[in-house]
Amino acid sequence: MSPAREIAFRVLMKVAKGGYATDLLRREKAEQRDLALAETIVLGCLRYQAHLDHLITVFSGKTAKLDLEVRIALRMAIYQLRHLDRIPAHAAVADSVELVKLARKRSATGFVNAVLRKVHRDPVQWPDRATELNLPPWLVAHWDAHYGTDVTTQIANAALIEPEASINPDTGRQQDIGARTIVPLLDIEPGMLVLDLCAAPGNKTAQILAAGARTVACDRYFKRLESVDPAAARIVLDASQSLPFTIAFDRILLDAPCSGTGTLARNPEIKWRLKEEDLAEFAAQQQRMLANALTCLKPGGKLVYSTCSLEQEENESIVASHSPAQTMLRQPGRDEGDGFFAAVLTR
């Protein structure tokens, strides 16, 4: 049994139960090459999940509900057989059969083996546009209505491409190229007092510190603040509640919790987990946070509201009543890096 496939199976099972792939992979201990292959399999299976599930039906000839363990083992093998060139077919097949056994689904081993023997790389006709784009139907309809079909296709295709690792030269931290564009909108001058709400994991906080600002970094849980540079004053608070500050800040960054639909290449499980009704819940929280943050801004100061969402409900609609001085949308497939929205608000 390959350690990489065993790790990938374990992580995908946890993701199916609510975990986050990148966090789970980071906790695994193994040889680097095994961890790298496990990551490739996990994120590939999540990016191409709609394709893989349809291919299970095509190659098995069945539409019956499968046990989760069996479905994940099949997704893993089909992904390797159709997408990875250096993986021996017999190894992918044999290990997936073994994974089913280890998961105590021994009665399904014959079925799994038979399905995987039929897998080929020939083109397959997808049953609908959502399956073709590897997106849930509601999100396709949502983006089609807002962006149009061509842009939706562009965004969906970008979500299938593995993001490149990128180091911010100003901070030495690994940080997405799109994420780097948010803090410069604050126009920070050395010595300014800056409030960074929702600061974890601290990459934007590091940018603020590098600009020479006196920085207060906040997040909801102390555990999340551990990765934030201690050069900032770190405070545990919930930004959706009234803020405790009696001073006003020159600049405020509100990088709000959001649906994350701009980061589907990096966090592909989001597209299978997110529901359309979740957008209203995020928007309500974002409205509260923005209202609270504005009470702490100095007259003449600047606040940047940002999300890694592509949804109008979380972006333009949140700032519409505040007359933003500037807005920015980074769109996956058009702009480099993850998708981001930002609005500059002034007092």
Sequence and secondary structure as in RCSB ss.txt:
>XXXX:A:sequence
MSPAREIAFRVLMKVAKGGYATDLLRREKAEQRDLALAETIVLGCLRYQAHLDHLITVFSGKTAKLDLEVRIALR
MAIYQLRHLDRIPAHAAVADSVELVKLARKRSATGFVNAVLRKVHRDPVQWPDRATELNLPPWLVAHWDAHYGTD
VTTQIANAALIEPEASINPDTGRQQDIGARTIVPLLDIEPGMLVLDLCAAPGNKTAQILAAGARTVACDRYFKRL
ESVDPAAARIVLDASQSLPFTIAFDRILLDAPCSGTGTLARNPEIKWRLKEEDLAEFAAQQQRMLANALTCLKPG
GKLVYSTCSLEQEENESIVASHSPAQTMLRQPGRDEGDGFFAAVLTR
>XXXX:A:secstr
  HHHHHHHHHHHHHHTT  HHHHHHH  S HHHHHHHHHHHHHHHHTHHHHHHHHHHHH   S   HHHHHHHH
HHHHHHHH SSS HHHHHHHHHHHHHHTT GGGHHHHHHHHTT   S    SSHHHHHTS HHHHHHHHHHH HH
HHHHHHHHTTS     B TTT SB  TTGGGSGGGG   TT EEEEES TT HHHHHHHHTT EEEEEES HHHH
TTS TTSEEEE  TTS    SS EEEEEEE     GGGTTT TTHHHH  TTHHHHHHHHHHHHHHHHHTTEEEE
EEEEEEES   GGGTHHHHGGG  SEEEEE BTTBSSS EEEEEEE 
